Amino acid sequence: MFQEGSVLLARTCRSVLGLPEYAGFEACAENIDATEHIPVERRVDTLLRLRRDGEEHVVIVEAQCKRDDSKRKSWPYYIAYLHSKHNCPVMLLIVCNDSAVARWARDPIDVGPRRYPCQRTQPFVLGSDNMPMITDLSEASADVEFTVLSALIHSKSKKARAILNVLATALDGLDIPTAERFAGLTAAGLGSPDARQHWRDLMTAHTYRYESELTEELRAEGRAEGQATMLLRVLQARGLDLSDELRERILSCSDSETLNAWADRAVIAKSADEIFD
């Protein structure tokens, strides 16, 4: 999402992190490769170069879903290397959907003597403790991109469903390609099984102007599940014994044409095995 431009970055920095100086920059996504010519490969998640009136900044954006001490050791290197390469200020932004991970990521990283470190890395962190929960439809509609980020970061919270509810409706006010892209980003980024299922339910239970690939895929899955359930009922009504293996084969099938063919055979088959021959 941060690769799309500087508006979301500026809004987040201003309203969440208290960094108004990132407004007005023009952003372009840079090569994420932070590898030196040695057999150690290091890549950041997203790297942005910001330009404004001859001034440049580099912003590293890292998505962190769990504690990883080896990753923390890489962050000072990223900053030092990119500062040397671009000769401009470097900011490290960590995005977390877990409050404990956010607290861990926010701790400064000192390099050098314990009492007098020669280098201190202080990440800026977006987490559930400082990212606003967007549950008001008017607020969500005013800044849908920010609402997507709110939904992803709060996907494990009790208000995740409320955020997703207003997001699904707010997306309907955007142009269709943008709405489809945001719907897909939301589906891909939710870190909670409950939130992912709720988003799937929203996409299949309601009719929106936008129809994402996810929506069609979920509807196809729903149709296949219904066909599989009906096939099992037919087999039960006919008194045909079904092994656990064959039952699982039916329930795991997502191809409607295959399920239809099995259903046709189930009407006249003398045994369950004949259906799959």
C-alpha positions as CSV (number, residue, x, y, z in Angstrom):
1,M,0.0,0.0,0.0
2,F,2.8,2.4,0.7
3,Q,4.2,1.7,-2.7
4,E,1.2,3.4,-4.3
5,G,2.3,6.9,-3.3
6,S,3.0,9.4,-0.5
7,V,-0.5,10.3,0.6
8,L,-1.0,7.4,2.9
9,L,2.5,7.8,4.3
10,A,2.0,11.5,4.9
11,R,-1.4,11.0,6.6
12,T,-0.1,8.2,8.8
13,C,3.0,10.1,9.8
14,R,1.0,13.2,10.6
15,S,-2.0,11.8,12.5
16,V,-0.4,8.7,14.1
17,L,3.3,9.3,14.6
18,G,3.3,13.1,15.0
19,L,5.6,13.7,12.0
20,P,4.0,16.4,9.9
21,E,7.2,17.0,7.8
22,Y,6.5,14.1,5.5
23,A,3.6,16.0,3.8
24,G,4.0,17.3,0.3
25,F,6.7,14.9,-0.8
26,E,6.4,13.1,-4.2
27,A,7.1,9.4,-3.6
28,C,8.4,6.8,-6.0
29,A,9.0,3.1,-5.2
30,E,12.7,2.1,-5.3
31,N,14.4,-1.2,-5.8
32,I,14.0,-3.1,-2.6
33,D,17.4,-4.7,-2.9
34,A,19.7,-3.6,-0.1
35,T,22.4,-6.2,-0.9
36,E,26.1,-5.5,-1.0
37,H,28.5,-7.4,-3.2
38,I,29.1,-10.1,-0.6
39,P,27.3,-13.5,-0.3
40,V,24.7,-12.1,2.1
41,E,21.4,-11.1,0.7
42,R,19.3,-8.5,2.5
43,R,16.0,-7.1,1.2
44,V,13.6,-4.7,2.8
45,D,9.8,-5.1,2.3
46,T,9.3,-1.7,0.7
47,L,11.7,1.2,0.0
48,L,10.5,4.7,-0.9
49,R,12.5,7.7,-2.0
50,L,10.7,11.0,-1.2
51,R,11.5,14.2,-3.1
52,R,10.3,17.7,-2.4
53,D,11.9,21.0,-3.6
54,G,15.3,19.5,-3.9
55,E,15.1,17.6,-0.6
56,E,15.2,13.8,-0.5
57,H,14.3,11.2,2.2
58,V,14.4,7.4,2.1
59,V,11.7,5.5,4.0
60,I,12.0,1.8,4.7
61,V,8.6,0.1,5.4
62,E,8.8,-3.4,7.1
63,A,5.7,-5.6,7.9
64,Q,6.4,-7.5,11.1
65,C,3.9,-10.1,12.2
66,K,6.0,-11.8,14.8
67,R,9.1,-11.3,17.0
68,D,12.3,-12.0,15.0
69,D,15.5,-11.0,16.8
70,S,17.6,-11.6,13.6
71,K,15.4,-9.1,11.8
72,R,16.1,-6.4,14.5
73,K,19.8,-7.0,13.8
74,S,19.2,-6.2,10.2
75,W,17.4,-2.9,10.7
76,P,20.5,-0.8,11.8
77,Y,22.3,-2.2,8.7
78,Y,19.5,-1.2,6.4
79,I,19.6,2.4,7.7
80,A,23.3,2.7,7.7
81,Y,23.7,1.2,4.2
82,L,20.9,3.3,2.6
83,H,22.1,6.4,4.3
84,S,25.5,5.8,2.8
85,K,24.1,4.9,-0.6
86,H,21.6,7.8,-0.9
87,N,23.3,10.4,1.3
88,C,20.0,11.6,2.8
89,P,17.8,11.0,5.9
90,V,16.5,7.5,6.4
91,M,13.3,6.6,8.3
92,L,12.4,3.0,9.4
93,L,8.6,2.4,9.6
94,I,7.5,-1.0,11.1
95,V,3.9,-2.1,10.6
96,C,2.5,-4.6,13.1
97,N,-0.9,-6.3,13.6
98,D,0.0,-7.6,17.0
99,S,0.3,-5.3,20.0
100,A,3.0,-7.4,21.7
101,V,5.1,-7.4,18.5
102,A,4.6,-3.6,18.2
103,R,6.0,-3.1,21.7
104,W,8.9,-5.3,20.9
105,A,9.6,-3.5,17.6
106,R,9.4,-0.1,19.2
107,D,12.4,-0.7,21.6
108,P,15.5,1.1,20.4
109,I,18.4,-0.9,19.1
110,D,21.7,0.1,20.5
111,V,25.0,-0.7,18.8
112,G,28.2,-0.2,20.8
113,P,29.0,0.0,24.5
114,R,25.9,-0.5,26.6
115,R,26.0,2.8,28.5
116,Y,27.3,4.9,25.6
117,P,26.1,3.3,22.3
118,C,27.7,4.8,19.2
119,Q,24.6,4.1,17.2
120,R,21.0,4.0,18.2
121,T,18.2,2.8,15.8
122,Q,14.8,4.0,16.8
123,P,12.1,2.5,14.6
124,F,8.7,4.2,14.1
125,V,6.0,1.7,14.6
126,L,2.4,1.5,13.5
127,G,0.5,-0.9,15.8
128,S,-2.9,-1.5,17.3
129,D,-1.9,0.8,20.3
130,N,-1.5,3.9,18.1
131,M,-3.4,3.3,14.8
132,P,-6.9,4.7,14.9
133,M,-9.9,2.3,14.6
134,I,-12.0,3.6,11.7
135,T,-15.6,2.4,12.5
136,D,-17.5,5.4,11.3
137,L,-18.7,5.2,7.7
138,S,-18.2,8.9,6.9
139,E,-14.7,8.8,8.2
140,A,-14.0,5.6,6.3
141,S,-15.4,7.1,3.1
142,A,-13.3,10.2,3.4
143,D,-10.1,8.2,3.5
144,V,-10.6,4.6,2.3
145,E,-6.9,3.8,2.0
146,F,-6.3,4.8,5.6
147,T,-9.2,2.6,6.6
148,V,-7.7,-0.4,4.8
149,L,-4.5,0.1,6.8
150,S,-6.6,0.4,10.0
151,A,-8.4,-2.9,9.2
152,L,-5.1,-4.7,8.6
153,I,-3.4,-3.5,11.8
154,H,-6.5,-4.1,13.9
155,S,-7.4,-7.4,12.3
156,K,-6.9,-9.3,15.6
157,S,-8.9,-6.8,17.7
158,K,-12.5,-7.1,18.9
159,K,-13.5,-4.2,16.6
160,A,-12.0,-5.8,13.5
161,R,-15.5,-6.7,12.2
162,A,-16.8,-3.2,12.7
163,I,-13.9,-1.7,10.7
164,L,-14.4,-4.3,7.9
165,N,-18.1,-3.5,7.8
166,V,-17.6,0.2,7.1
167,L,-14.7,-0.5,4.8
168,A,-16.8,-2.8,2.6
169,T,-19.4,-0.1,2.2
170,A,-16.8,2.7,1.7
171,L,-15.2,0.8,-1.1
172,D,-18.4,1.0,-3.1
173,G,-17.9,4.8,-3.4
174,L,-14.6,4.4,-5.2
175,D,-14.0,3.7,-8.9
176,I,-14.2,0.0,-9.6
177,P,-10.5,-0.8,-10.3
178,T,-9.4,1.0,-7.1
179,A,-12.1,-0.7,-5.0
180,E,-11.1,-4.1,-6.4
181,R,-7.5,-3.5,-5.6
182,F,-8.2,-2.5,-2.0
183,A,-10.5,-5.4,-1.5
184,G,-7.8,-7.8,-2.7
185,L,-5.2,-6.1,-0.4
186,T,-7.5,-6.4,2.5
187,A,-8.1,-10.1,1.9
188,A,-4.4,-10.8,1.5
189,G,-3.3,-8.8,4.6
190,L,-5.7,-9.7,7.3
191,G,-3.8,-11.5,10.0
192,S,-6.6,-13.1,11.9
193,P,-8.6,-16.2,10.8
194,D,-11.8,-14.7,12.2
195,A,-11.3,-11.4,10.3
196,R,-10.4,-13.2,7.1
197,Q,-13.6,-15.2,7.4
198,H,-15.7,-12.1,8.1
199,W,-14.3,-10.4,5.1
200,R,-15.1,-13.4,3.0
201,D,-18.6,-13.4,4.3
202,L,-19.0,-9.7,3.5
203,M,-17.7,-10.2,-0.1
204,T,-20.1,-13.1,-0.8
205,A,-23.2,-12.0,1.2
206,H,-23.6,-8.5,-0.3
207,T,-23.8,-7.1,-3.8
208,Y,-21.3,-4.2,-4.4
209,R,-20.5,-2.3,-7.5
210,Y,-17.0,-3.7,-7.4
211,E,-16.6,-7.4,-8.1
212,S,-13.1,-8.5,-7.1
213,E,-11.4,-11.7,-8.2
214,L,-11.7,-12.7,-4.5
215,T,-15.5,-12.2,-4.6
216,E,-16.0,-14.4,-7.6
217,E,-13.6,-17.0,-6.2
218,L,-15.5,-17.1,-2.9
219,R,-18.8,-17.4,-4.6
220,A,-17.5,-20.3,-6.7
221,E,-16.3,-21.9,-3.5
222,G,-19.7,-21.4,-1.9
223,R,-21.5,-23.0,-4.9
224,A,-19.1,-26.0,-4.8
225,E,-19.7,-26.4,-1.1
226,G,-23.5,-26.4,-1.7
227,Q,-23.2,-29.0,-4.5
228,A,-21.0,-31.2,-2.3
229,T,-23.5,-31.1,0.5
230,M,-26.4,-31.9,-1.8
231,L,-24.4,-34.9,-3.3
232,L,-23.9,-36.3,0.2
233,R,-27.6,-36.0,0.9
234,V,-28.5,-37.9,-2.3
235,L,-26.1,-40.7,-1.4
236,Q,-27.5,-40.9,2.1
237,A,-31.1,-41.0,0.8
238,R,-30.2,-43.8,-1.5
239,G,-28.6,-45.7,1.3
240,L,-25.2,-45.9,-0.4
241,D,-22.3,-46.5,2.0
242,L,-19.5,-43.9,1.7
243,S,-16.0,-44.3,3.1
244,D,-14.3,-41.5,5.0
245,E,-11.9,-41.2,2.1
246,L,-14.7,-40.7,-0.5
247,R,-16.6,-38.3,1.8
248,E,-13.4,-36.2,2.1
249,R,-12.9,-36.3,-1.7
250,I,-16.4,-34.9,-2.2
251,L,-16.1,-32.2,0.4
252,S,-12.6,-31.1,-0.8
253,C,-13.7,-30.8,-4.5
254,S,-14.1,-27.2,-5.7
255,D,-14.8,-27.9,-9.3
256,S,-18.5,-27.5,-10.1
257,E,-18.4,-29.5,-13.3
258,T,-16.9,-32.5,-11.5
259,L,-19.4,-32.3,-8.8
260,N,-22.3,-32.1,-11.3
261,A,-20.9,-35.2,-13.1
262,W,-20.7,-37.1,-9.7
263,A,-24.3,-36.0,-8.9
264,D,-25.6,-37.4,-12.2
265,R,-24.0,-40.7,-11.5
266,A,-25.2,-40.8,-7.9
267,V,-28.8,-41.1,-9.1
268,I,-28.3,-44.4,-10.8
269,A,-25.1,-45.8,-9.2
270,K,-25.4,-49.2,-7.4
271,S,-22.5,-48.3,-5.1
272,A,-20.6,-45.2,-4.1
273,D,-17.5,-46.4,-5.9
274,E,-19.2,-46.3,-9.3
275,I,-19.6,-42.5,-8.9
276,F,-15.9,-41.9,-9.1
277,D,-15.0,-44.5,-11.8
